[in-house]
Amino acid sequence: MKKLIRNRFEAIVQDVTESSKSYLKQEFKDILESNKSYMIKTDYISYSIISIDEKIAILDEQLQEFQEYKKKLKAAKDIVLTTGAEIFNEYGISKIEGGSFSSIITTKETSSTKLLITITDEQALIDGGIYKKVVDTKMLEEYYNKNEYKEFIETHTNIQSITTTNPSKLKINKRRAANSTTLNNISDAA
């Protein structure tokens, strides 16, 4: 069964925003300066941060369930609309008017044609001129980094080197199942 309560730091890390970052910093300091052992502090901080992953996993699962339910509802609506139209047509009804809703009408049956093409001889089509050319940017970057065709590439491209710096982050290393402390044994460390 999933736990239903959140400890204070867990609530803070799950709800932090850029504007509440200073409060988060103070909480980190309070935990690190508390008289609890470093093992308790480590577990307390780790469980709080890992709880975000657990929430994301739960949300991913719920999103999947919602997407499946949405598909089911769309299919049900389609069945209801087509079945209703069949019955209306059996009774010779093309339109009925209502009070809250203006009316219900039956639409005419329509058809559309789509081509399903399965290529059996790709080379013959290419030789016949039915293809498109695109520059392989991955290969272009590889050649440039290896100094192959560098002048040619520089002549025909504009190249910029973009450096992205990722800030230092905490990394939680999960302990194997043996000897791991459960969340129930951890009280507020601050």
N, C-alpha and C positions, 0 to 999 in steps of 0.2 A: 504494500500500500504506500502511496506517495505521501510524503510529509505535508502537513497542512499549515505549519507555522514557519515564519522566517525569523532568523535572528536579526539583530539590529544592523550589523554590517552587511549581511546578505541583502536586506532591504535597500541599503544605501547603494551597494554596487549595482543592483538591478535597476535602480531608478535614477542613477547619476546622469547629469547633463553637463554641458560645458559651463553653465552658470552655477552649478552646484559642486564643481570640481574642488573648490577650496575646502568645502565641508568634507569631501572625501579624503583630501590630504590630511586634514586634522584627525579624522578617524583612523587613518593608517598610523599616524604618529601616536595616538592614544593607545592603540593596540601594541605597537612596538615598545612603548614606554611603560606598559603595564607590568605587574609583578608575576604574570603567568610565565610558565616555561616556554622556551622557544618552540618546542614541539606542539604545545597547545596553540600558540600564536600562529604557527605555520598551518596547522590543520584548520583553524578558525578562518584564516584568510583564504586558504585554498578552497574549503567547502563553500564559502561565500561566492567566490569567483566562479567555481565549477557549476554553481547553481544556475548561472546564466546559460551554460551549455545545456543543462537539463531542461530549462524553460524553452530554449530554442528547439530542442528535440520534441518536446511536447507540442509546441506550436506547429512544427513541421508535420507531425503526425495528424494533428487536428486539421491542418490545411489540406492534407491528402484526403482525409475523411470528408471535408467540406467539398472538395473538388469532385469526389466520387458521388456525393449526394447531389451536387449541382447537375452532374451528367444524368443521374437518375431522374431528377425533377424535369430536366429538359426532355428526356425520352418520354416521361409520363405525360407532359404537356402535349407533345407531338401526337401521342396515341389518343389522348382525349380530343384534340382538335380534329384529327382525321376520322375518328369514330363518330364524333358528334356530327361532322359533315355528312358522313354516310347515312346516319339516321335522319338528319334534316332532309337529305335528298330523297330518301325512301318516302318521306311524308310530303314531298313536293314543296318544302319550305326553303326559300332562298334568303328570307330576311324576317326577323321578328324584332319588334321594338320593345324596350323596357322602360322602367322608371328611373332607376339609378344609373343604368347604362343605356346609352342611346339605342343600340341595336346589336343584334348578332346576325352576321351574314355568312353565307357560304361562298367561298371563292371558287372560281373555275379551276379545273385540273390543268396543270401546266406540265410541260416536259422540257428538259434541256439535254443537250448532247455534249459530252465531254470525251475527248480522245484519250485513250490509254495507249501510250506508245512504249513498246518494248524493243530496244535496239538489238538487232541480231548480228550486224556487221559494222562496228563502230569505225573501223579504219576506212571503209568505203565511204561512209558519210563525211569523214574528215577530209579525205581525198577529193570528195565532191564539193568541198567548200562550206559545209554546214557545221561550223564550229566557231567559237570565239576565243580570242587570245587575251590573256591577262598576264601581267608581270608577276612573277613569283617573288614576292617581297621577302619571304623567308630566305630564299636562295640568295637574293640580292644582298641581304644583311650578312649572310655567311661569307660570301665572296669579299665584301667590303672589310669585314673583320679579319679575314685571312690575307688582306692586301692583294687579292687577286682582282684584276680588272679595275683597280682603284681609280685610275685616271678616267677610264671610260665611264664608270659609275658616277664619279664626281661631275663629269661633264654633262650628264643627262639627268641629274637629280639635285635636289637641295637636301643636304644632310645636316641634321642638328643632333647633338648629343644631349639627351635629357637625363639628368640625375635626379632620382627620387630618394629622399632620405626618410626612412621609417624610424620613428622614435623608439627608444628602448621600452620594452614591455615586460611584464611579469609572465612567466611561463609556469604553469602548474604541472608538476610531474606526478602522475597518479601512481600510488603504490599498488602492487599486486594484491590480490584478495587476502592473502595471509597477513595477519597483524595490522590490518588497517583499522583505524579508529572510526567508529560510526558517528554520524552527525548527532545522534541522541546523547552521546557522551560529552559533547562540546557545549559549554555555556558561553555567554558573552565574554570574550577575552578582554575587552576593554574595561 
